[in-house]
Amino acid sequence: MKTAVSALELLQPATLDEALRMMRDEGSLVPVAGATDVYVALNFGTLPDRRFIDLSALWHSLGRVVREEGALRIGALATYTTLARSRLVTRQLPMLAEAAREIGGVQIQNRGTIGGNVANASPAGDTLPVLAAADAAIVLRSARGGERRVPLTAFYTGYRATVRQPDELIVAILVPPVHGRQWFRKVGTRAAQAISKVVMAAVRPPGGSKDSMRPRIALGSVAPTVVRLPRTEEALAGGASAAEARRVLEAEIHPIDDTRSTAEYRRRVSGNLLERFWRETGGETDRDTGGDPGGEVHDRTA
């Protein structure tokens, strides 16, 4: 049953300071900007919340992408279209630009925001593995003053649950310089306009597995939250082949069966993606990895 709009309350601050005061003084409020997820829940009648704060007027302060002391500071209201077109993003974090181009259709990309994707806390959020693999931090602000920064990997406490306090807003995502070859793949029924069955983002450091830096590998849609794979990363950093690291990965993740896919399918595709990542970023052949050159069979291939 659809939610009656007449029963909802919407506050519309004109400035960030006003929004923070409302978050402090007005009780429980749900922040919305593009509202691409909120509208779906309202249409299906599954959203229990009735009081919202509209942040869409704050783009001038929260929608920009800038450099900050060598890092990339992405405003929470930056849309997927902004990310895909940003020269800073395409140069410093190209896997985020690629992810942005595969989220929904053009209309969703024009309205949906990265802050909304982070706050929505869906394990299938396409930007979240990218941010996890990039060691990004979520920047929170409240009327109490100052900002606090939480690593993306510590931001989620469970399925659709985060450490954000009721009076806080996500104002930005901070991404330090990423060294190495970046890689992103989304597996779903279509390249876009479909919820991911498995999504992987990864970084191969300069010099490969023998380099002092470890690879970074993150997966979405295989757990209640986005996850990094420290055991798999350690195996590759220690010189394991992709086939050996695949066995570590398959033991490390614990996917579930649901309406979109089975646990076994997700485990198999995750392994395919790992081998494909290592092969495409390091020049290993299919014989080296023991992998399937077709990669993630039955669904969209990159």
GIQUI-V526234 format. One record per residue. N is the residue number from 1. RES is the residue in one small letter. D_FIRST is the distance of its C-alpha to the first C-alpha in Angstrom with 2 decimals. Layout:
# GIQUI-V526234
((N/RES/D_FIRST) (N/RES/D_FIRST))
This chain:
# GIQUI-V526234
((1/m/0.00) (2/k/3.80) (3/t/6.54) (4/a/9.09) (5/v/12.20) (6/s/14.49) (7/a/13.89) (8/l/15.23) (9/e/18.95) (10/l/20.80) (11/l/24.47) (12/q/26.65) (13/p/29.98) (14/a/32.81) (15/t/34.71) (16/l/34.33) (17/d/36.29) (18/e/34.00) (19/a/30.93) (20/l/32.71) (21/r/33.61) (22/m/30.04) (23/m/29.01) (24/r/31.85) (25/d/31.58) (26/e/27.99) (27/g/26.54) (28/s/23.66) (29/l/22.52) (30/v/20.67) (31/p/22.89) (32/v/21.49) (33/a/23.65) (34/g/22.51) (35/a/18.88) (36/t/18.39) (37/d/16.63) (38/v/14.85) (39/y/13.24) (40/v/11.92) (41/a/10.36) (42/l/8.96) (43/n/7.57) (44/f/5.92) (45/g/5.08) (46/t/8.25) (47/l/10.77) (48/p/12.29) (49/d/14.85) (50/r/15.19) (51/r/18.71) (52/f/19.87) (53/i/23.29) (54/d/23.81) (55/l/26.81) (56/s/27.09) (57/a/30.20) (58/l/32.06) (59/w/32.75) (60/h/36.46) (61/s/36.76) (62/l/34.15) (63/g/33.91) (64/r/37.38) (65/v/39.04) (66/v/42.53) (67/r/45.27) (68/e/45.97) (69/e/49.16) (70/g/48.84) (71/a/45.19) (72/l/42.22) (73/r/40.02) (74/i/36.65) (75/g/34.73) (76/a/31.16) (77/l/29.96) (78/a/31.88) (79/t/29.68) (80/y/30.00) (81/t/31.99) (82/t/34.28) (83/l/34.87) (84/a/35.61) (85/r/38.10) (86/s/39.70) (87/r/43.34) (88/l/43.31) (89/v/40.39) (90/t/41.78) (91/r/45.17) (92/q/44.35) (93/l/41.06) (94/p/40.67) (95/m/38.27) (96/l/35.73) (97/a/36.24) (98/e/35.74) (99/a/32.48) (100/a/31.23) (101/r/32.02) (102/e/29.84) (103/i/26.56) (104/g/24.07) (105/g/25.47) (106/v/27.57) (107/q/24.76) (108/i/23.39) (109/q/27.01) (110/n/27.72) (111/r/24.92) (112/g/24.30) (113/t/26.75) (114/i/28.65) (115/g/27.97) (116/g/24.23) (117/n/24.85) (118/v/27.03) (119/a/24.81) (120/n/21.67) (121/a/23.86) (122/s/22.47) (123/p/25.33) (124/a/24.75) (125/g/25.41) (126/d/28.13) (127/t/30.26) (128/l/30.49) (129/p/33.11) (130/v/35.13) (131/l/35.20) (132/a/36.05) (133/a/38.86) (134/a/40.13) (135/d/40.45) (136/a/38.32) (137/a/37.65) (138/i/34.71) (139/v/36.01) (140/l/34.38) (141/r/35.41) (142/s/34.97) (143/a/36.68) (144/r/38.98) (145/g/40.83) (146/g/41.57) (147/e/39.62) (148/r/39.10) (149/r/38.82) (150/v/37.10) (151/p/37.74) (152/l/34.65) (153/t/35.48) (154/a/35.44) (155/f/32.36) (156/y/29.85) (157/t/30.05) (158/g/27.42) (159/y/24.09) (160/r/22.39) (161/a/24.96) (162/t/27.80) (163/v/30.82) (164/r/29.68) (165/q/30.17) (166/p/27.75) (167/d/30.30) (168/e/30.97) (169/l/29.97) (170/i/30.67) (171/v/33.23) (172/a/34.78) (173/i/35.50) (174/l/39.19) (175/v/40.64) (176/p/44.32) (177/p/46.48) (178/v/45.66) (179/h/48.79) (180/g/48.74) (181/r/46.92) (182/q/43.15) (183/w/40.92) (184/f/37.19) (185/r/35.31) (186/k/31.67) (187/v/30.89) (188/g/27.76) (189/t/26.99) (190/r/27.94) (191/a/30.02) (192/a/27.15) (193/q/23.46) (194/a/22.98) (195/i/22.44) (196/s/25.85) (197/k/26.95) (198/v/30.04) (199/v/31.32) (200/m/34.83) (201/a/36.84) (202/a/40.48) (203/v/43.77) (204/r/47.19) (205/p/49.89) (206/p/53.11) (207/g/55.57) (208/g/53.10) (209/s/52.94) (210/k/56.48) (211/d/55.64) (212/s/55.43) (213/m/51.78) (214/r/49.14) (215/p/46.49) (216/r/42.95) (217/i/40.13) (218/a/36.43) (219/l/33.54) (220/g/29.77) (221/s/27.29) (222/v/29.84) (223/a/29.15) (224/p/26.66) (225/t/28.22) (226/v/30.43) (227/v/33.90) (228/r/37.52) (229/l/39.88) (230/p/43.08) (231/r/44.78) (232/t/44.32) (233/e/45.49) (234/e/48.50) (235/a/49.39) (236/l/49.49) (237/a/51.39) (238/g/53.89) (239/g/54.66) (240/a/52.52) (241/s/51.88) (242/a/48.39) (243/a/48.51) (244/e/49.50) (245/a/46.84) (246/r/44.24) (247/r/45.12) (248/v/44.72) (249/l/41.28) (250/e/40.09) (251/a/41.19) (252/e/39.81) (253/i/36.14) (254/h/33.80) (255/p/30.79) (256/i/28.09) (257/d/26.61) (258/d/22.97) (259/t/20.94) (260/r/22.78) (261/s/26.27) (262/t/28.73) (263/a/30.82) (264/e/33.97) (265/y/32.87) (266/r/32.02) (267/r/35.38) (268/r/37.27) (269/v/35.76) (270/s/36.37) (271/g/39.96) (272/n/40.28) (273/l/39.08) (274/l/41.56) (275/e/44.42) (276/r/43.48) (277/f/43.31) (278/w/46.73) (279/r/48.24) (280/e/47.08) (281/t/48.04) (282/g/51.33) (283/g/52.74) (284/e/52.61) (285/t/52.79) (286/d/50.70) (287/r/53.78) (288/d/53.86) (289/t/50.27) (290/g/50.05) (291/g/46.74) (292/d/45.12) (293/p/45.78) (294/g/42.57) (295/g/40.64) (296/e/37.01) (297/v/37.16) (298/h/34.27) (299/d/32.31) (300/r/33.09) (301/t/36.59) (302/a/37.90))
